[in-house]
C-alpha cells in the first residue's frame, strides 16, 4: 500500500521493505498523504503555528509583569526586575473575578444539564415515536436554527422585565436552554440506531421511557458527550445575553465581568492580561483533557461552541 | 450561542425507512408527544414568543419604559432612510468579506500542512484550535493589548522594519482590520477542523493511482485534493458568511462600546443594541433587527437550495 516510485518489475521484497519504511508513519490501509516537499511543509507549519501561538504567549508573558514593567519602553520579553505574580494577585483579590468564575461555572453547568436533558428527550420523541403534528413541529424546530440569537435581545429583555427575571440566574440561564441545533444533531444520531434493539425490549413489555433510558441513552454516549461539551463551551463563553440581562456585579459571568473590569480601571494592561489568562485557562485545560472528543465532535457534527 | 450545522451525515447508519417503521410502532409509541413537551415549552417561551413579539414591537413605538402605540410601517420606513442603518450595514458587509476570505484560505493552508503527517500532530492542532475556545472578552483583551499603539507587539515588530507607529484601533482606516485580525485568529481553528476532517476522508488510493501515473505533489494538490475539498469550501464559506454577518461582541469590546472612530466599526447588530438599550427605542431597534433577520433568512434559504441542488 505504500506508494512507491520504483517500477513494478523491480518490486522485490527488499524494495518493498524500503518503500514501507519511507512511507509516512501515519499511513493506514487506504489512507496515504499527498507527497509534498516535507521540509518546506514543516517550515511553513512551524511558522504558522508560532504566529498562532504568539498572542497567547505574549499575553501570558505580559500578565507576569507589573504595571510599571509593562509600560516600560522598549518592549521586552523579560522585564527588568524579573517576572512577578503581582498582577494575578491584584486581579484575584481586587476584583470579583473569582465570583464571576463561579457564576460562569454554575450557569454553564445548569445550562448544559437542562439543554442536554430537554434536547435528548425531544430528539427521541421526534426520532422514535409518532404523534400528530410531529412533522411540522420538527420542521419548525429546524427552521428556528436560522434565527440569530442576537436579534432576540430586545424582545427577550422586555419579556424578562415582565417576568421579573432581570438580574437573576434564571434570567441568564433559561433562554440559553433553547438549542434547536442540538435537537437536530441528536435526532439524526437516534435515527441511525437500529430499531430491532428496541423491538426486543418492547416485546418484553418495556415502555417508551424505559427504552429511551436503557437502550437509546447508553448507545448515544459519544454524541451526548460531544453535545454536552459544546453546550458547556457555548454557555461558558456566552457574552451577549448575560451582558444584556445582568447589572448586579454579584451576578456577572466571567466574560461579562472581565469586560466591565477592563473599562473600570482605565489603563492597566498587566491586570487586563492577568484577568485574560485566568479567563482563558479553564477551557484550555478542558481542551487538553477532551481534545479527541472535541475535535471529533466538530468533525462529525459540525457543532462549535461559539 | 450560535452553532453551525454540517450537512453531512455523522458516522452512523442511514436512517431506516421511516414510513414502515412508523406504521409498525404506532400503537407502541403513543405518548411520544410528551417527550418533546419540555423542549417545546422552552422553545415556545424563549424563541418563538420573542421572535413574534419582536416582529410586533417593530410596528410600535415602544420604549424601554413601556407603552408604545401602533406605528404602522413607520419604523421600517425610517430605517430605510436612516444613514446609520446603511453605514452599519456597509461596515458589516466589509467585515464579512474581509474576515471570510482569510477564514477560508488560512484554515485550508493549516489543514493541508497538518495533514502532511509531520510529527507533533497534537501541538499543531492545539496551536490552531486553542484560540477558538477562548471567551470573546479574552480575545478582545489580548488583541487590544497587541495592537496598542505605543506598547503593542505588532507596532514593536513594525518599528523594527521602519513602519509606524500605527494606531490600529484608533483610526478609521485601520480599526476594522484590527477587529478582523482578532476575529481570524480567534475562529480559524473551527474551519481548520472542518477542512482537516474532509482531508482525512479522501481515500489514499486516489493518490496512489495518480502517483503511478506520474503525478507530482503539486499536481496532486491541484487536481485531486483541492477539487475534492470543494464541497467543504462551499460549506465553510456559507457558514462563515452567516457567522460573520452576526458580528457584535468583539467590536463592542475592542472599541470600548463606541463603534470605533467615526462609527467605522459599528456593525448592524451593534446599532440594534444601541438603539434598544442606549436610546431605549425598542420599536425602532426591533424594526432594524427584523430587517437584518430577513437578510439572514434569505441567505440561509439560498444556502439550503445550493446544498440541495448539489446533493441531487
Interface residues (C-beta under 8 A of the other chain):
Chain A: X1 X3 X5 X24 X25 X26 X27 X28 X30 X31 X32 X33 X34 X35 X36 X37 X38 X41 X42 X44 X45 X48 X49 X50 X52 X53 X54 X55 X56 X58 X59 X62 X70 X71 X73 X74 X75 X117 X118 X119 X121 X122 X124 X125 X126 X128 X129 X130 X131 X132 X133 X134 X137 X140 X141 X144 X145 X146 X147 X148 X149 X150 X151 X152 X153 X154 X155 X156 X157 X158 X159 X174 X175 X176 X177 X178 X179 X180 X181 X182 X183 X184 X185 X188 X189 X191 X192 X193 X194 X195 X202 X208 X212 X223 X230 X231 X233 X234 X235 X236 X237 X238 X239 X240 X244 X254 X255 X256 X258 X259 X262 X263 X269 X272 X273 X275 X276 X279 X280 X283 X284 X286 X287 X288 X291 X294 X295 X298 X299 X300 X301 X302 X303 X304 X305 X306
Chain B: X1 X2 X3 X4 X5 X6 X7 X8 X9 X10 X11 X12 X13 X14 X15 X16 X21 X22 X25 X26 X28 X29 X30 X31 X32 X33 X34 X35 X36 X38 X39 X40 X42 X43 X45 X46 X47 X48 X49 X50 X51 X53 X54 X57 X62 X64 X109 X110 X113 X114 X115 X116 X117 X118 X119 X121 X122 X123 X124 X125 X126 X127 X128 X129 X130 X131 X132 X133 X134 X135 X136 X137 X138 X140 X141 X142 X143 X144 X145 X146 X148 X150 X151 X152 X153 X156 X185 X187 X188 X190 X193 X194 X196 X197 X200 X203 X204 X205 X207 X208 X211 X212 X216 X217 X218 X220 X221 X224 X225 X239 X246 X248 X249 X253 X256 X257 X269 X272 X273 X276 X277 X282 X285 X286 X289 X290 X292 X293 X296 X297 X300
